[in-house]
Amino acid sequence: MAHAQTDSLNTTKKEAHFPEIKGYVGLVHPLYTWSSDGNTYNFKDSYIVGNPWGINIWKSKKVGVTFEFTPFVRTDSKTSKLSNFLFHPGILYRLGHDFILIGRVAYETSGRFGFTPIINKIYWRGEATNLFAAILLPTRFGNDHAPSVTVAFQFGIGF
């Protein structure tokens, strides 16, 4: 049975109980994509931004599963529209020092599929929330397009 720990000021510290369920929301910015069909920069002719919403279920202090849903909006000088929707389940592994390694599979409404390795870092922890940033390498295949690799930046708030 887990017991609360007390520090020298006699205040109670919470001890984590597993499974532990956490949520988050953020913004993801694809920066550059490499493909034999041609390399592309975000921000050049259009701007694409994603809005990931997710649930992390920590099975232990080190390992968990994650489910993410991300709509992407594309805007240019003529139009703005929802351009893609991504279902992004995966595995979480805490590396220590507030770093998390995330491996996700990707299923897109655009017909593309693949995987996304992610390194996530928590930069600030509050009582009920945290702020994080991540570097992503989405790798995609399918839908009659050449395979592609993108570097992307994500930041958000966990709760």
C-alpha positions in Angstrom: 0.0 0.0 0.0 1.3 3.4 -0.9 1.6 6.1 1.8 2.0 9.8 1.4 5.5 11.1 2.1 6.2 14.2 4.2 9.0 16.6 3.9 10.8 18.7 6.6 8.0 21.3 6.5 5.5 18.6 7.3 3.6 19.2 4.0 2.1 16.2 2.2 3.6 15.1 -1.2 1.4 13.1 -3.6 2.6 9.7 -4.6 1.6 8.6 -8.1 -0.8 5.7 -8.4 -1.0 3.7 -11.6 -2.6 3.6 -14.0 -2.3 7.4 -14.2 -4.3 9.3 -16.8 -3.1 12.7 -18.1 -4.3 14.9 -21.0 -2.7 17.6 -23.2 -3.3 20.0 -26.0 -0.9 21.9 -28.2 0.2 23.2 -31.5 2.5 21.4 -34.0 4.3 23.2 -36.7 5.8 21.2 -39.6 9.0 23.0 -40.6 10.6 21.1 -43.5 9.8 18.0 -45.5 12.2 15.8 -47.5 10.8 13.7 -50.4 11.8 12.5 -53.8 8.7 14.4 -55.0 10.4 17.6 -53.9 11.4 19.2 -50.6 9.1 21.8 -49.1 9.2 24.5 -46.4 6.2 25.4 -44.2 5.6 29.2 -44.3 6.8 29.5 -47.9 3.7 29.4 -50.1 1.3 28.3 -47.3 1.2 27.7 -43.6 0.1 24.4 -42.0 -0.5 24.1 -38.3 -1.8 21.1 -36.3 -3.7 21.2 -33.0 -3.0 17.9 -31.2 -5.3 16.7 -28.4 -4.3 13.6 -26.5 -4.6 11.3 -23.6 -1.6 9.5 -21.9 -2.3 6.5 -19.8 0.8 5.7 -17.7 0.9 2.0 -16.8 4.0 2.5 -14.5 6.4 5.3 -13.6 8.3 4.6 -16.9 5.9 3.2 -19.5 2.5 4.3 -20.9 0.3 4.4 -23.9 -1.0 7.5 -25.7 -3.8 8.4 -28.1 -3.6 11.6 -30.0 -6.1 13.3 -32.5 -4.7 16.1 -34.6 -6.6 18.3 -37.1 -4.4 20.2 -39.5 -5.3 23.6 -41.0 -3.7 24.9 -44.1 -3.9 28.6 -45.1 -2.5 30.5 -48.0 -3.2 33.9 -49.6 -6.5 32.6 -51.0 -8.0 30.1 -48.6 -7.9 28.4 -45.2 -9.2 24.9 -44.7 -9.0 21.7 -42.7 -6.4 19.8 -44.8 -5.9 16.6 -42.8 -6.9 14.7 -39.7 -4.5 12.4 -37.9 -5.1 9.5 -35.5 -1.8 9.0 -33.7 -1.6 6.2 -31.1 1.7 5.2 -29.5 3.9 4.2 -26.7 5.5 6.5 -24.0 8.8 5.9 -22.2 10.2 8.3 -19.6 13.9 8.8 -20.0 14.5 10.9 -16.9 15.2 14.6 -16.4 11.7 15.3 -17.8 12.4 13.8 -21.2 10.0 11.4 -22.8 10.6 9.2 -25.8 7.4 8.6 -27.8 6.9 6.2 -30.7 3.6 6.7 -32.6 1.9 5.1 -35.6 0.1 7.5 -37.9 -3.2 7.1 -39.9 -4.2 10.2 -41.9 -7.4 11.0 -43.6 -5.3 12.1 -46.6 -4.6 8.4 -47.2 -1.0 8.5 -45.8 0.2 6.3 -43.0 3.5 5.8 -41.2 5.2 6.5 -37.9 6.5 9.4 -35.8 9.4 9.3 -33.4 9.3 12.1 -30.8 11.5 13.5 -28.1 9.4 15.5 -25.6 10.7 17.7 -22.8 8.7 19.2 -19.9 10.0 22.7 -19.2 7.8 23.8 -16.4 5.7 21.9 -13.8 2.9 23.4 -11.9 0.6 21.9 -9.4 -1.9 20.6 -12.0 -0.3 21.5 -15.3 3.0 21.5 -17.2 4.4 23.1 -20.3 6.3 21.0 -22.8 8.0 21.2 -26.2 8.8 18.4 -28.6 10.7 17.6 -31.8 9.0 15.2 -34.2 10.1 13.3 -37.3 6.9 12.3 -39.0 7.6 9.6 -41.7 4.8 8.9 -44.1 4.1 6.5 -47.0 1.2 5.7 -49.3 -1.5 7.4 -51.4 0.6 7.4 -54.6 3.2 9.8 -53.1 6.9 9.2 -52.5 7.9 8.4 -48.9 8.6 11.6 -46.9 10.2 12.7 -43.7 9.3 16.0 -41.9 10.9 17.8 -39.0 8.3 19.5 -36.8 8.1 21.4 -33.6 5.4 21.0 -31.0 4.6 22.9 -27.8 1.7 22.6 -25.4 0.2 22.3 -22.0 -0.3 19.0 -20.1 -3.0 18.6 -17.4 
